[in-house]
């Protein structure tokens, strides 16, 4: 992976951490960001903002493509990974679809259960196909 790729991967991991912290603490992500002693890199902030801005659309898409899995039953980490990936897919100047999907699966492998990468891959591939990304 290139230096740029490593930086983007770390930004995605940090964005997931921030989204997870906000969800667990039931606080707005903007508050979590403001409370940080060191501001995250700009791509991390862009990912968090994209996930927040497109959360409702992400929920619609995830619900439509996670057959027999209501949104409430999806593990929090898996849902956040997919929200973040949907947000990134819909960003202006988004990275290639393959990169976003691969990163979502890799992050699910690292932070979630054994079946999560397969679930995230299936749902996100269907979403990307629908979006034409």
Rosetta silent file (secondary structure, phi, psi, omega in degrees, C-alpha in Angstrom):
SEQUENCE: XXXXXXXXXXXXXXXXXXXXXXXXXXXXXXXXXXXXXXXXXXXXXXXXXXXXXXXXXXXXXXXXXXXXXXXXXXXXXXXXXXXXXXXXXXXXXXXXXXXXXXXXXXXXXXXXXXXXXXXXXXXXXXXXXXXXX
SCORE:     score description
SCORE:     0.000 S_00000001
   1 L     0.000  138.162 -179.853    0.000    0.000    0.000 S_00000001
   2 L   -70.782  165.998  177.103    1.323    3.442   -0.856 S_00000001
   3 H   -57.307  -42.409  178.091    1.992    6.093    1.778 S_00000001
   4 H   -62.123  -42.987  178.813   -1.180    7.868    0.624 S_00000001
   5 H   -63.072  -39.987  177.849   -3.133    4.613    0.926 S_00000001
   6 H   -64.596  -43.472  178.804   -1.833    4.050    4.445 S_00000001
   7 H   -61.077  -42.852  178.970   -2.824    7.598    5.449 S_00000001
   8 H   -65.879  -39.841  178.724   -6.325    7.094    4.062 S_00000001
   9 H   -61.697  -46.218  178.500   -6.651    3.737    5.837 S_00000001
  10 H   -63.044  -36.542  177.342   -5.643    5.323    9.143 S_00000001
  11 H   -64.069  -40.194  178.192   -8.110    8.168    8.513 S_00000001
  12 H   -65.339  -42.818  177.993  -10.898    5.628    8.001 S_00000001
  13 H   -62.110  -43.580 -179.765   -9.992    3.803   11.203 S_00000001
  14 H   -66.055  -39.803  177.699   -9.930    7.068   13.145 S_00000001
  15 H   -61.671  -41.944  177.455  -13.258    8.150   11.665 S_00000001
  16 H   -62.035  -43.077  178.680  -14.783    4.833   12.756 S_00000001
  17 H   -58.561  -43.231 -179.038  -13.389    5.320   16.267 S_00000001
  18 H   -67.801  -42.941  177.743  -14.963    8.783   16.477 S_00000001
  19 H   -63.977  -39.493  179.150  -18.315    7.608   15.150 S_00000001
  20 H   -66.285  -45.422  178.825  -18.252    4.675   17.583 S_00000001
  21 H   -58.484  -44.566  179.399  -17.370    6.897   20.540 S_00000001
  22 H   -62.407  -41.714 -179.733  -20.236    9.234   19.704 S_00000001
  23 H   -66.013  -45.203 -178.279  -22.676    6.328   19.397 S_00000001
  24 H   -66.468  -41.174 -178.627  -21.587    4.677   22.649 S_00000001
  25 H   -83.347   -7.523 -176.928  -21.609    7.939   24.595 S_00000001
  26 L    53.359   49.522  178.072  -24.832    9.048   22.869 S_00000001
  27 L  -126.629  152.722  176.270  -23.245   12.394   22.072 S_00000001
  28 L   -63.468  142.003  179.070  -23.063   14.281   18.791 S_00000001
  29 H   -60.919  -34.411  179.548  -19.909   13.542   16.804 S_00000001
  30 H   -59.836  -37.070  177.246  -19.350   17.276   16.468 S_00000001
  31 H   -66.957  -42.684  177.894  -19.028   17.473   20.268 S_00000001
  32 H   -59.492  -44.427  179.979  -16.572   14.567   20.268 S_00000001
  33 H   -62.969  -42.278 -178.791  -14.506   16.349   17.602 S_00000001
  34 H   -67.626  -28.343 -178.833  -14.518   19.640   19.513 S_00000001
  35 H   -80.692   -8.674 -178.675  -13.387   17.914   22.714 S_00000001
  36 L   -70.058  141.375  177.598  -10.272   16.437   21.098 S_00000001
  37 L   -77.272  -29.757  177.669   -6.946   17.900   22.204 S_00000001
  38 L  -124.720  123.541 -178.891   -5.447   17.249   18.765 S_00000001
  39 L   -66.525  139.265  176.850   -7.608   17.730   15.704 S_00000001
  40 L   -69.916  164.391 -179.545   -7.826   14.712   13.404 S_00000001
  41 L   -64.555  159.139 -174.949   -6.479   14.935    9.885 S_00000001
  42 H   -58.396  -34.931 -178.764   -8.743   16.556    7.279 S_00000001
  43 H   -70.619  -33.855  175.178   -9.732   13.275    5.585 S_00000001
  44 H   -60.546  -46.929  179.434  -10.901   11.840    8.900 S_00000001
  45 H   -63.067  -41.374  178.603  -13.101   14.898    9.401 S_00000001
  46 H   -61.800  -40.991  179.052  -14.376   14.637    5.813 S_00000001
  47 H   -65.896  -43.889  178.556  -15.314   10.979    6.372 S_00000001
  48 H   -61.448  -46.800 -179.712  -17.107   11.732    9.634 S_00000001
  49 H   -63.728  -40.410  178.690  -18.990   14.611    8.022 S_00000001
  50 H   -63.921  -41.296  178.760  -19.904   12.525    4.969 S_00000001
  51 H   -64.513  -41.538  179.995  -21.222    9.733    7.196 S_00000001
  52 H   -68.183  -45.580 -177.552  -23.292   12.198    9.225 S_00000001
  53 H   -61.986  -34.163 -174.607  -24.591   14.087    6.215 S_00000001
  54 L  -110.987   18.487 -176.713  -25.687   10.902    4.457 S_00000001
  55 H   -58.910  -45.824 -179.368  -26.717    8.812    7.481 S_00000001
  56 H   -62.120  -44.605  177.581  -30.408    8.704    6.578 S_00000001
  57 H   -63.446  -41.398  178.445  -29.644    7.660    2.999 S_00000001
  58 H   -61.107  -43.160  179.565  -27.149    5.077    4.288 S_00000001
  59 H   -62.473  -41.194  177.417  -29.787    3.624    6.614 S_00000001
  60 H   -60.918  -47.214 -177.759  -32.261    3.346    3.744 S_00000001
  61 H   -67.250  -43.716  179.780  -29.704    1.605    1.537 S_00000001
  62 H   -62.928  -45.110  179.421  -28.410   -0.710    4.256 S_00000001
  63 H   -61.001  -40.065 -178.573  -31.962   -1.686    5.219 S_00000001
  64 H   -68.826  -28.316 -173.889  -32.866   -2.377    1.597 S_00000001
  65 H  -110.902   -1.793  176.290  -29.826   -4.607    1.015 S_00000001
  66 L  -102.248   71.830 -173.858  -29.376   -6.374    4.349 S_00000001
  67 L   -55.691  130.748 -179.296  -32.059   -8.930    3.679 S_00000001
  68 L    65.716   13.374  175.979  -33.577  -10.404    6.849 S_00000001
  69 L  -127.517   93.955  176.750  -31.396   -8.141    8.990 S_00000001
  70 L   -59.995  150.773 -177.463  -33.245   -5.090   10.313 S_00000001
  71 H   -52.001  -38.314 -178.025  -30.990   -2.120   10.930 S_00000001
  72 H   -66.608  -23.125 -178.485  -31.473   -2.469   14.698 S_00000001
  73 H   -90.340  -12.667 -179.369  -30.065   -6.024   14.625 S_00000001
  74 L   -74.786  133.498  178.723  -26.890   -5.140   12.728 S_00000001
  75 L   -54.444  140.112 -176.741  -23.861   -4.877   15.011 S_00000001
  76 H   -52.879  -47.369 -179.254  -23.002   -1.253   15.742 S_00000001
  77 H   -59.787  -45.898 -178.759  -19.492   -1.525   14.281 S_00000001
  78 H   -61.552  -42.749  179.768  -20.794   -3.128   11.073 S_00000001
  79 H   -64.102  -43.528  179.830  -23.465   -0.450   10.691 S_00000001
  80 H   -65.819  -39.264  176.556  -20.955    2.343   11.266 S_00000001
  81 H   -59.219  -44.636 -178.681  -18.494    0.840    8.788 S_00000001
  82 H   -71.558  -37.297  175.765  -21.246    0.731    6.166 S_00000001
  83 H   -60.014  -44.078 -179.942  -22.510    4.243    6.994 S_00000001
  84 H   -64.620  -41.521  179.779  -18.991    5.534    6.561 S_00000001
  85 H   -66.357  -41.066  177.008  -18.534    3.642    3.275 S_00000001
  86 H   -62.709  -45.463  177.633  -21.844    4.941    1.891 S_00000001
  87 H   -57.379  -41.662 -179.689  -20.840    8.452    2.890 S_00000001
  88 H   -69.634  -38.955  177.353  -17.500    8.032    1.152 S_00000001
  89 H   -59.455  -33.508 -175.761  -19.111    6.585   -1.988 S_00000001
  90 L   -92.628    1.143  177.972  -21.306    9.691   -2.201 S_00000001
  91 L   -71.273  149.973  170.050  -18.493   12.209   -1.620 S_00000001
  92 L   -67.796  144.276 -178.849  -17.380   14.488   -4.402 S_00000001
  93 L    55.892   38.566  179.540  -14.043   13.240   -5.728 S_00000001
  94 L   -65.439  149.760  173.202  -14.585    9.915   -3.959 S_00000001
  95 L   -61.934  168.605  178.352  -11.876    7.289   -4.255 S_00000001
  96 L   -58.846  147.550  179.931  -12.604    4.414   -6.634 S_00000001
  97 H   -50.773  -45.971 -176.992  -15.456    2.111   -5.623 S_00000001
  98 H   -59.452  -37.569 -179.966  -13.099   -0.867   -5.283 S_00000001
  99 H   -66.791  -46.151 -178.540  -10.953    1.015   -2.774 S_00000001
 100 H   -62.844  -45.517 -179.878  -13.938    2.016   -0.633 S_00000001
 101 H   -65.517  -43.652  179.255  -15.392   -1.500   -0.633 S_00000001
 102 H   -61.786  -42.353  179.519  -12.030   -3.120    0.102 S_00000001
 103 H   -65.337  -40.130  178.585  -11.394   -0.718    2.981 S_00000001
 104 H   -61.024  -43.495  179.634  -14.861   -1.364    4.459 S_00000001
 105 H   -66.399  -44.064  179.700  -14.200   -5.110    4.387 S_00000001
 106 H   -62.642  -40.627  179.312  -10.695   -4.721    5.849 S_00000001
 107 H   -68.197  -38.792  176.014  -11.962   -2.527    8.661 S_00000001
 108 H   -62.763  -38.268  177.293  -14.754   -5.032    9.391 S_00000001
 109 H   -61.026  -40.118 -175.988  -12.096   -7.790    9.543 S_00000001
 110 H   -76.410  -41.322 -168.594  -10.120   -5.802   12.087 S_00000001
 111 H  -108.382   -4.468 -176.065  -12.894   -4.440   14.287 S_00000001
 112 L  -128.846 -168.596 -176.013  -15.797   -6.887   14.037 S_00000001
 113 L   -77.040  176.237 -175.666  -16.653  -10.587   14.131 S_00000001
 114 L   -61.175  -34.368 -177.869  -15.634  -13.391   11.789 S_00000001
 115 L   -86.896  -15.496 -175.117  -18.739  -13.122    9.589 S_00000001
 116 H   -55.833  -44.840 -178.644  -18.744   -9.321    9.412 S_00000001
 117 H   -58.791  -37.557  179.827  -16.425   -8.965    6.390 S_00000001
 118 H   -69.101  -42.170  179.316  -18.709  -11.198    4.298 S_00000001
 119 H   -63.907  -50.404 -179.619  -21.819   -9.355    5.441 S_00000001
 120 H   -60.363  -43.449  179.786  -20.307   -5.909    4.871 S_00000001
 121 H   -60.928  -46.754 -178.848  -18.978   -6.965    1.460 S_00000001
 122 H   -63.086  -47.687 -178.930  -22.344   -8.310    0.315 S_00000001
 123 H   -66.041  -46.441 -176.776  -24.363   -5.333    1.501 S_00000001
 124 H   -68.722  -33.874  176.380  -21.869   -2.731    0.284 S_00000001
 125 H   -64.316  -43.320  178.155  -21.473   -4.351   -3.144 S_00000001
 126 H   -63.695  -40.885  178.771  -25.246   -4.266   -3.608 S_00000001
 127 H   -64.508  -46.325 -179.579  -25.362   -0.629   -2.452 S_00000001
 128 H   -62.136  -38.605  177.802  -22.501    0.391   -4.760 S_00000001
 129 H   -63.001  -43.816  179.530  -24.250   -1.368   -7.670 S_00000001
 130 H   -63.047  -40.528 -178.648  -27.471    0.515   -6.919 S_00000001
 131 H   -75.693  -14.220 -178.465  -25.638    3.824   -6.682 S_00000001
 132 L    72.412   24.210 -178.604  -23.777    3.086   -9.895 S_00000001
 133 L   -80.757    0.000    0.000  -20.498    3.820   -8.148 S_00000001
